[in-house]
Amino acid sequence: MTTDPRVEEYLAGLAGLDPRVLPRVEQVRAIVAELVPEAVEALSYGLVGWKLDGRPLLYVGGFARHVGLYATPAGHEAFAEELSRFKQGKGSVQLPLTEDLPVDLVRRIVAFRAEQVRG
């Protein structure tokens, strides 16, 4: 799945952050690998991202106090109610380190985005 060596460099750089960051980013990576194994992983916009059929699927990034999930505005609009408790921007959501990663929700977002991209 990973074709971009910069992904490993990015992940290594997360080691300097809160120890909860890297495992959460890795959880998102594992979810994408499981649900969309044909997605191509690369570093894009300074984040770990995936393309499916040459189109952006989603991105994830590790930060000091949260993990950022970027599933495009449409991906977030579809889950607006469930994501409403998290800080958000257009097409982004901050999943705080003070809470467990909402794995089921992330799985559903990844599956939704894959379905959208596949058309």
ROKOL-727957 format. One line per 10 residues: number of its first residue (from 1); their letters; for each residue x, y negated, z negated of N, C-alpha, C, CB. Coordinates in nm, 3 decimals. Glycine has a CB too. Layout:
! ROKOL-727957
NUM) a) X:Y:Z:X:Y:Z:X:Y:Z:X:Y:Z; ...
This chain:
! ROKOL-727957
1) mttdprveey) 0.083:0.120:0.000:0.000:0.000:0.000:0.087:-0.126:0.000:-0.094:0.000:-0.122; 0.192:-0.133:-0.084:0.276:-0.253:-0.088:0.373:-0.250:0.028:0.353:-0.264:-0.222; 0.374:-0.355:0.105:0.469:-0.367:0.214:0.560:-0.487:0.192:0.397:-0.379:0.348; 0.530:-0.568:0.095:0.603:-0.691:0.070:0.690:-0.674:-0.054:0.505:-0.810:0.054; 0.822:-0.672:-0.040:0.909:-0.655:-0.157:0.896:-0.768:-0.259:1.053:-0.644:-0.113; 0.841:-0.881:-0.217:0.824:-0.993:-0.309:0.721:-0.961:-0.418:0.783:-1.118:-0.233; 0.633:-0.863:-0.393:0.534:-0.826:-0.495:0.606:-0.775:-0.619:0.437:-0.718:-0.441; 0.704:-0.688:-0.600:0.778:-0.633:-0.714:0.853:-0.744:-0.787:0.876:-0.524:-0.668; 0.907:-0.839:-0.714:0.976:-0.952:-0.777:0.877:-1.035:-0.859:1.043:-1.041:-0.670; 0.759:-1.057:-0.804:0.656:-1.133:-0.875:0.618:-1.060:-1.004:0.531:-1.153:-0.785
11) laglagldpr) 0.596:-0.930:-0.994:0.557:-0.852:-1.112:0.667:-0.855:-1.218:0.525:-0.706:-1.073; 0.792:-0.845:-1.175:0.904:-0.851:-1.270:0.905:-0.985:-1.341:1.039:-0.828:-1.197; 0.867:-1.091:-1.271:0.863:-1.224:-1.330:0.756:-1.238:-1.437:0.841:-1.325:-1.224; 0.655:-1.153:-1.432:0.548:-1.160:-1.533:0.595:-1.110:-1.669:0.429:-1.078:-1.488; 0.707:-1.041:-1.672:0.759:-0.988:-1.799:0.789:-1.099:-1.899:0.885:-0.905:-1.774; 0.813:-1.219:-1.850:0.842:-1.331:-1.940:0.717:-1.392:-2.002:0.917:-1.436:-1.866; 0.602:-1.347:-1.959:0.475:-1.398:-2.013:0.427:-1.310:-2.127:0.367:-1.405:-1.902; 0.311:-1.341:-2.178:0.246:-1.259:-2.280:0.247:-1.113:-2.234:0.100:-1.309:-2.307; 0.279:-1.019:-2.321:0.288:-0.878:-2.281:0.155:-0.818:-2.233:0.339:-0.797:-2.396; 0.045:-0.889:-2.250:-0.084:-0.839:-2.202:-0.107:-0.870:-2.054:-0.197:-0.899:-2.284
21) vlprveqvra) -0.026:-0.959:-1.997:-0.049:-1.003:-1.859:-0.020:-0.893:-1.757:0.036:-1.125:-1.828; 0.101:-0.840:-1.758:0.141:-0.743:-1.657:0.049:-0.620:-1.653:0.284:-0.698:-1.683; 0.015:-0.560:-1.767:-0.075:-0.444:-1.759:-0.211:-0.476:-1.696:-0.096:-0.387:-1.898; -0.259:-0.597:-1.717:-0.389:-0.635:-1.657:-0.377:-0.654:-1.507:-0.442:-0.764:-1.722; -0.268:-0.716:-1.463:-0.246:-0.730:-1.319:-0.232:-0.591:-1.258:-0.119:-0.816:-1.290; -0.160:-0.503:-1.325:-0.144:-0.366:-1.277:-0.278:-0.292:-1.272:-0.044:-0.290:-1.366; -0.367:-0.320:-1.368:-0.501:-0.259:-1.365:-0.576:-0.301:-1.239:-0.581:-0.298:-1.490; -0.568:-0.427:-1.205:-0.636:-0.475:-1.085:-0.574:-0.408:-0.962:-0.625:-0.630:-1.072; -0.442:-0.398:-0.959:-0.376:-0.330:-0.847:-0.423:-0.186:-0.835:-0.224:-0.334:-0.865; -0.436:-0.118:-0.947:-0.480:0.022:-0.945:-0.624:0.034:-0.894:-0.468:0.083:-1.085
31) ivaelvpeav) -0.707:-0.060:-0.933:-0.847:-0.059:-0.887:-0.852:-0.076:-0.735:-0.929:-0.171:-0.957; -0.776:-0.171:-0.684:-0.774:-0.193:-0.539:-0.719:-0.068:-0.469:-0.688:-0.317:-0.502; -0.611:-0.011:-0.521:-0.552:0.109:-0.460:-0.652:0.225:-0.457:-0.425:0.151:-0.537; -0.730:0.236:-0.562:-0.829:0.344:-0.568:-0.946:0.321:-0.473:-0.880:0.359:-0.710; -1.001:0.200:-0.476:-1.123:0.172:-0.401:-1.100:0.135:-0.255:-1.197:0.062:-0.468; -0.984:0.077:-0.227:-0.956:0.030:-0.091:-0.811:0.068:-0.055:-0.978:-0.127:-0.078; -0.782:0.197:-0.049:-0.644:0.240:-0.029:-0.581:0.192:0.102:-0.637:0.388:-0.033; -0.662:0.157:0.198:-0.608:0.109:0.325:-0.572:-0.040:0.323:-0.708:0.135:0.435; -0.604:-0.109:0.215:-0.570:-0.251:0.203:-0.418:-0.267:0.197:-0.636:-0.313:0.077; -0.370:-0.373:0.258:-0.226:-0.401:0.262:-0.196:-0.508:0.158:-0.180:-0.448:0.405
41) ealsyglvgw) -0.107:-0.473:0.066:-0.071:-0.563:-0.043:0.050:-0.647:-0.003:-0.041:-0.484:-0.172; 0.045:-0.775:-0.041:0.156:-0.866:-0.013:0.150:-0.983:-0.110:0.152:-0.917:0.134; 0.257:-1.057:-0.117:0.257:-1.180:-0.196:0.207:-1.292:-0.105:0.400:-1.213:-0.254; 0.106:-1.361:-0.149:0.045:-1.467:-0.069:-0.005:-1.576:-0.162:-0.070:-1.412:0.020; 0.021:-1.699:-0.128:-0.019:-1.812:-0.212:0.039:-1.801:-0.352:-0.171:-1.822:-0.219; 0.151:-1.731:-0.366:0.214:-1.713:-0.496:0.142:-1.614:-0.585:0.222:-1.843:-0.566; 0.057:-1.531:-0.525:-0.023:-1.432:-0.597:-0.009:-1.297:-0.527:-0.172:-1.475:-0.605; -0.042:-1.191:-0.599:-0.053:-1.060:-0.535:-0.187:-1.059:-0.462:-0.041:-0.942:-0.641; -0.182:-1.029:-0.335:-0.305:-1.029:-0.257:-0.313:-0.909:-0.166:-0.316:-1.156:-0.175; -0.432:-0.886:-0.114:-0.455:-0.774:-0.024:-0.531:-0.823:0.098:-0.533:-0.662:-0.095
51) kldgrpllyv) -0.498:-0.761:0.211:-0.574:-0.784:0.333:-0.631:-0.650:0.377:-0.485:-0.848:0.445; -0.749:-0.659:0.429:-0.818:-0.542:0.481:-0.856:-0.575:0.625:-0.945:-0.503:0.395; -0.812:-0.493:0.717:-0.836:-0.520:0.859:-0.788:-0.660:0.897:-0.987:-0.505:0.892; -0.677:-0.703:0.836:-0.618:-0.832:0.867:-0.688:-0.952:0.803:-0.617:-0.850:1.012; -0.790:-0.925:0.723:-0.866:-1.033:0.658:-0.843:-1.029:0.507:-1.018:-1.022:0.691; -0.838:-1.146:0.441:-0.816:-1.150:0.296:-0.924:-1.074:0.220:-0.810:-1.294:0.248; -0.880:-0.991:0.126:-0.972:-0.916:0.040:-0.986:-0.989:-0.094:-0.921:-0.771:0.018; -0.879:-1.001:-0.167:-0.875:-1.077:-0.291:-0.732:-1.093:-0.337:-0.960:-1.009:-0.400; -0.714:-1.175:-0.442:-0.583:-1.204:-0.498:-0.593:-1.194:-0.649:-0.533:-1.344:-0.454; -0.477:-1.166:-0.712:-0.470:-1.166:-0.858:-0.337:-1.228:-0.898:-0.484:-1.021:-0.916
61) ggfarhvgly) -0.340:-1.299:-1.010:-0.218:-1.360:-1.059:-0.213:-1.359:-1.211:-0.205:-1.502:-1.008; -0.094:-1.354:-1.264:-0.075:-1.356:-1.408:-0.030:-1.493:-1.454:0.025:-1.250:-1.451; -0.088:-1.541:-1.562:-0.059:-1.673:-1.616:-0.042:-1.663:-1.767:-0.171:-1.775:-1.579; -0.002:-1.771:-1.829:0.030:-1.771:-1.972:-0.086:-1.727:-2.060:0.075:-1.909:-2.014; -0.208:-1.766:-2.025:-0.323:-1.736:-2.113:-0.434:-1.656:-2.046:-0.379:-1.863:-2.166; -0.414:-1.624:-1.918:-0.520:-1.552:-1.847:-0.465:-1.479:-1.725:-0.632:-1.649:-1.804; -0.549:-1.396:-1.669:-0.525:-1.337:-1.539:-0.625:-1.401:-1.446:-0.538:-1.178:-1.541; -0.575:-1.453:-1.335:-0.663:-1.517:-1.238:-0.706:-1.418:-1.132:-0.593:-1.637:-1.173; -0.834:-1.415:-1.103:-0.889:-1.330:-0.998:-0.950:-1.422:-0.894:-0.995:-1.228:-1.055; -0.912:-1.402:-0.771:-0.955:-1.487:-0.661:-1.020:-1.398:-0.555:-0.834:-1.570:-0.600
71) atpagheafa) -1.150:-1.393:-0.556:-1.223:-1.307:-0.464:-1.302:-1.388:-0.363:-1.318:-1.214:-0.540; -1.254:-1.507:-0.334:-1.317:-1.603:-0.243:-1.448:-1.653:-0.303:-1.342:-1.539:-0.104; -1.492:-1.767:-0.259:-1.618:-1.818:-0.314:-1.734:-1.720:-0.302:-1.656:-1.947:-0.245; -1.744:-1.651:-0.190:-1.857:-1.557:-0.172:-1.849:-1.443:-0.273:-1.857:-1.499:-0.029; -1.729:-1.395:-0.301:-1.713:-1.287:-0.398:-1.755:-1.328:-0.537:-1.572:-1.240:-0.399; -1.731:-1.454:-0.570:-1.768:-1.502:-0.702:-1.916:-1.539:-0.708:-1.683:-1.621:-0.741; -1.969:-1.590:-0.600:-2.111:-1.627:-0.598:-2.199:-1.504:-0.621:-2.148:-1.692:-0.463; -2.159:-1.390:-0.567:-2.238:-1.268:-0.581:-2.244:-1.220:-0.725:-2.181:-1.159:-0.492; -2.147:-1.259:-0.806:-2.140:-1.215:-0.945:-2.146:-1.335:-1.041:-2.012:-1.134:-0.970; -2.207:-1.443:-0.995:-2.208:-1.569:-1.069:-2.257:-1.554:-1.212:-2.294:-1.669:-0.997
81) eelsrfkqgk) -2.363:-1.479:-1.232:-2.418:-1.466:-1.367:-2.320:-1.396:-1.460:-2.550:-1.390:-1.362; -2.263:-1.287:-1.413:-2.169:-1.212:-1.497:-2.038:-1.288:-1.521:-2.138:-1.078:-1.433; -1.999:-1.370:-1.424:-1.875:-1.447:-1.437:-1.895:-1.579:-1.509:-1.818:-1.472:-1.300; -2.019:-1.615:-1.537:-2.049:-1.747:-1.593:-1.983:-1.772:-1.728:-2.198:-1.764:-1.607; -1.949:-1.668:-1.800:-1.887:-1.688:-1.932:-1.737:-1.717:-1.924:-1.910:-1.564:-2.017; -1.681:-1.707:-1.802:-1.539:-1.732:-1.782:-1.517:-1.868:-1.716:-1.477:-1.621:-1.697; -1.403:-1.928:-1.743:-1.366:-2.052:-1.677:-1.344:-2.020:-1.528:-1.237:-2.115:-1.741; -1.396:-2.109:-1.441:-1.391:-2.082:-1.298:-1.355:-2.206:-1.218:-1.524:-2.028:-1.251; -1.312:-2.180:-1.098:-1.294:-2.281:-0.995:-1.360:-2.226:-0.871:-1.142:-2.316:-0.972; -1.352:-2.297:-0.762:-1.412:-2.247:-0.639:-1.333:-2.125:-0.592:-1.415:-2.358:-0.528
91) gsvqlplted) -1.395:-2.010:-0.599:-1.330:-1.887:-0.555:-1.232:-1.828:-0.654:-1.259:-1.913:-0.430; -1.233:-1.877:-0.778:-1.140:-1.822:-0.877:-1.210:-1.807:-1.011:-1.015:-1.913:-0.891; -1.155:-1.716:-1.091:-1.206:-1.697:-1.226:-1.086:-1.665:-1.316:-1.315:-1.584:-1.233; -1.088:-1.719:-1.437:-0.982:-1.695:-1.533:-1.032:-1.591:-1.634:-0.939:-1.827:-1.605; -0.967:-1.478:-1.634:-1.000:-1.371:-1.729:-0.903:-1.383:-1.846:-0.991:-1.228:-1.662; -0.952:-1.432:-1.960:-0.863:-1.465:-2.072:-0.798:-1.341:-2.134:-0.939:-1.540:-2.179; -0.678:-1.362:-2.185:-0.606:-1.252:-2.250:-0.666:-1.217:-2.385:-0.459:-1.289:-2.267; -0.751:-1.304:-2.436:-0.813:-1.279:-2.566:-0.926:-1.177:-2.558:-0.866:-1.408:-2.625; -0.961:-1.136:-2.436:-1.065:-1.035:-2.415:-1.009:-0.923:-2.330:-1.191:-1.097:-2.348; -1.069:-0.804:-2.342:-1.030:-0.694:-2.255:-1.064:-0.729:-2.111:-1.100:-0.563:-2.297
101) lpvdlvrriv) -0.987:-0.678:-2.019:-1.017:-0.696:-1.878:-1.152:-0.631:-1.849:-0.904:-0.636:-1.787; -1.246:-0.703:-1.786:-1.377:-0.645:-1.756:-1.365:-0.549:-1.636:-1.482:-0.757:-1.726; -1.313:-0.432:-1.661:-1.277:-0.336:-1.556:-1.396:-0.303:-1.467:-1.222:-0.208:-1.619; -1.511:-0.276:-1.524:-1.628:-0.241:-1.443:-1.664:-0.356:-1.349:-1.747:-0.207:-1.533; -1.661:-0.477:-1.400:-1.692:-0.593:-1.318:-1.588:-0.611:-1.207:-1.699:-0.720:-1.405; -1.461:-0.597:-1.239:-1.356:-0.609:-1.138:-1.375:-0.502:-1.030:-1.215:-0.596:-1.203; -1.409:-0.380:-1.071:-1.434:-0.272:-0.975:-1.548:-0.310:-0.880:-1.467:-0.141:-1.048; -1.654:-0.364:-0.935:-1.769:-0.400:-0.852:-1.735:-0.516:-0.758:-1.889:-0.437:-0.939; -1.655:-0.611:-0.806:-1.614:-0.722:-0.720:-1.527:-0.671:-0.605:-1.537:-0.828:-0.803; -1.431:-0.584:-0.635:-1.344:-0.529:-0.531:-1.428:-0.453:-0.428:-1.236:-0.434:-0.594
111) afraeqvrg) -1.520:-0.369:-0.474:-1.604:-0.293:-0.382:-1.690:-0.386:-0.297:-1.694:-0.196:-0.460; -1.745:-0.490:-0.358:-1.826:-0.587:-0.286:-1.744:-0.657:-0.178:-1.884:-0.691:-0.384; -1.625:-0.704:-0.216:-1.540:-0.773:-0.118:-1.501:-0.679:-0.004:-1.414:-0.827:-0.187; -1.470:-0.554:-0.034:-1.434:-0.459:0.071:-1.551:-0.441:0.167:-1.393:-0.323:0.011; -1.670:-0.431:0.114:-1.789:-0.417:0.198:-1.808:-0.542:0.284:-1.914:-0.391:0.110; -1.788:-0.658:0.225:-1.800:-0.784:0.300:-1.701:-0.790:0.415:-1.778:-0.903:0.208; -1.576:-0.756:0.386:-1.471:-0.766:0.487:-1.494:-0.664:0.599:-1.333:-0.745:0.424; -1.538:-0.545:0.561:-1.563:-0.441:0.662:-1.681:-0.477:0.751:-1.588:-0.307:0.595; -1.771:-0.563:0.697:-1.885:-0.609:0.773:-1.989:-0.505:0.785:-1.845:-0.654:0.907
